[in-house]
Amino acid sequence: MDFAEQLQKLQTLREQGVLTEEEFTQAKKRVLDAIGDAPKQEAPRQASQPNALQQLRRSFYDKWIGGVCGGLAEMTGVPSWAWRILFVLSVLLNGLGLLVYLLLWIFVPLQTKRPASTMYETP
């Protein structure tokens, strides 16, 4: 029951003569005090660490076509050549690999900074 309903019930009880004026005032004060003591609704907090899907980025440095396999390699620790073979095999077997690769290429953002663990050195 919310506070407005409680105040309405108190008013009804007072009008019916069940509560005296003094009892009504005390009960109303308790309800209003409870409003101030009620816990505030906080907005849900975002997780401090992003999950794996939020960390996924297409690689800017380890790419042949779109950087999807390089990004998956950086996120999972599986070498990018293994991801490339997996996508090629899935394209040859049922064609689903091409669709998945294209969707990842479109929706996964490109990384903006160089990861700490890359094999490539900048000149």
KAFEN-V426570 format. One record per residue. RES is the residue in one small letter. SS is DSSP state (2 for helix, 1 for strand, 0 for the rest). PSI is psi in degrees with one decimal (999 if undefined). Layout:
# KAFEN-V426570
res=RES ss=SS psi=PSI
res=RES ss=SS psi=PSI
This chain:
# KAFEN-V426570
res=m ss=0 psi=131.2
res=d ss=0 psi=173.7
res=f ss=2 psi=-36.0
res=a ss=2 psi=-39.8
res=e ss=2 psi=-39.1
res=q ss=2 psi=-43.6
res=l ss=2 psi=-37.6
res=q ss=2 psi=-40.5
res=k ss=2 psi=-40.9
res=l ss=2 psi=-42.0
res=q ss=2 psi=-41.4
res=t ss=2 psi=-43.3
res=l ss=2 psi=-36.8
res=r ss=2 psi=-41.6
res=e ss=2 psi=-31.2
res=q ss=2 psi=-8.6
res=g ss=0 psi=7.7
res=v ss=0 psi=-38.1
res=l ss=0 psi=140.1
res=t ss=0 psi=170.3
res=e ss=2 psi=-39.8
res=e ss=2 psi=-42.5
res=e ss=2 psi=-39.8
res=f ss=2 psi=-44.6
res=t ss=2 psi=-43.3
res=q ss=2 psi=-43.1
res=a ss=2 psi=-40.5
res=k ss=2 psi=-40.0
res=k ss=2 psi=-40.8
res=r ss=2 psi=-41.2
res=v ss=2 psi=-44.6
res=l ss=2 psi=-34.7
res=d ss=2 psi=-35.9
res=a ss=2 psi=-29.7
res=i ss=2 psi=-42.9
res=g ss=2 psi=-28.8
res=d ss=2 psi=-8.8
res=a ss=0 psi=139.6
res=p ss=0 psi=139.2
res=k ss=0 psi=143.5
res=q ss=0 psi=118.2
res=e ss=0 psi=147.5
res=a ss=0 psi=143.7
res=p ss=0 psi=136.3
res=r ss=0 psi=146.5
res=q ss=0 psi=150.5
res=a ss=0 psi=142.3
res=s ss=0 psi=-31.7
res=q ss=0 psi=129.9
res=p ss=0 psi=150.2
res=n ss=0 psi=179.7
res=a ss=2 psi=-39.2
res=l ss=2 psi=-32.8
res=q ss=2 psi=-24.2
res=q ss=2 psi=-18.4
res=l ss=0 psi=126.3
res=r ss=0 psi=146.4
res=r ss=1 psi=139.3
res=s ss=0 psi=136.2
res=f ss=0 psi=-21.8
res=y ss=0 psi=-30.3
res=d ss=0 psi=79.0
res=k ss=0 psi=149.2
res=w ss=0 psi=-45.5
res=i ss=0 psi=-69.5
res=g ss=0 psi=-5.9
res=g ss=0 psi=5.8
res=v ss=2 psi=-46.8
res=c ss=2 psi=-38.2
res=g ss=2 psi=-39.7
res=g ss=2 psi=-41.4
res=l ss=2 psi=-37.1
res=a ss=2 psi=-41.9
res=e ss=2 psi=-34.7
res=m ss=2 psi=-38.9
res=t ss=2 psi=-21.6
res=g ss=0 psi=-5.5
res=v ss=0 psi=135.1
res=p ss=0 psi=149.4
res=s ss=2 psi=-30.9
res=w ss=2 psi=-32.9
res=a ss=2 psi=-39.7
res=w ss=2 psi=-40.0
res=r ss=2 psi=-43.5
res=i ss=2 psi=-42.0
res=l ss=2 psi=-44.4
res=f ss=2 psi=-41.4
res=v ss=2 psi=-44.3
res=l ss=2 psi=-40.2
res=s ss=2 psi=-28.7
res=v ss=2 psi=-42.7
res=l ss=2 psi=-34.7
res=l ss=2 psi=-48.3
res=n ss=0 psi=-0.8
res=g ss=0 psi=-6.2
res=l ss=2 psi=-28.9
res=g ss=2 psi=-37.0
res=l ss=2 psi=-42.7
res=l ss=2 psi=-45.1
res=v ss=2 psi=-44.2
res=y ss=2 psi=-45.0
res=l ss=2 psi=-41.5
res=l ss=2 psi=-41.6
res=l ss=2 psi=-38.2
res=w ss=2 psi=-38.3
res=i ss=2 psi=-44.9
res=f ss=2 psi=-16.4
res=v ss=0 psi=125.7
res=p ss=0 psi=154.6
res=l ss=1 psi=138.2
res=q ss=0 psi=147.7
res=t ss=0 psi=-19.2
res=k ss=0 psi=155.6
res=r ss=0 psi=130.5
res=p ss=0 psi=157.2
res=a ss=0 psi=-30.4
res=s ss=0 psi=70.8
res=t ss=0 psi=154.3
res=m ss=0 psi=-16.4
res=y ss=0 psi=140.4
res=e ss=0 psi=142.6
res=t ss=0 psi=141.1
res=p ss=0 psi=999
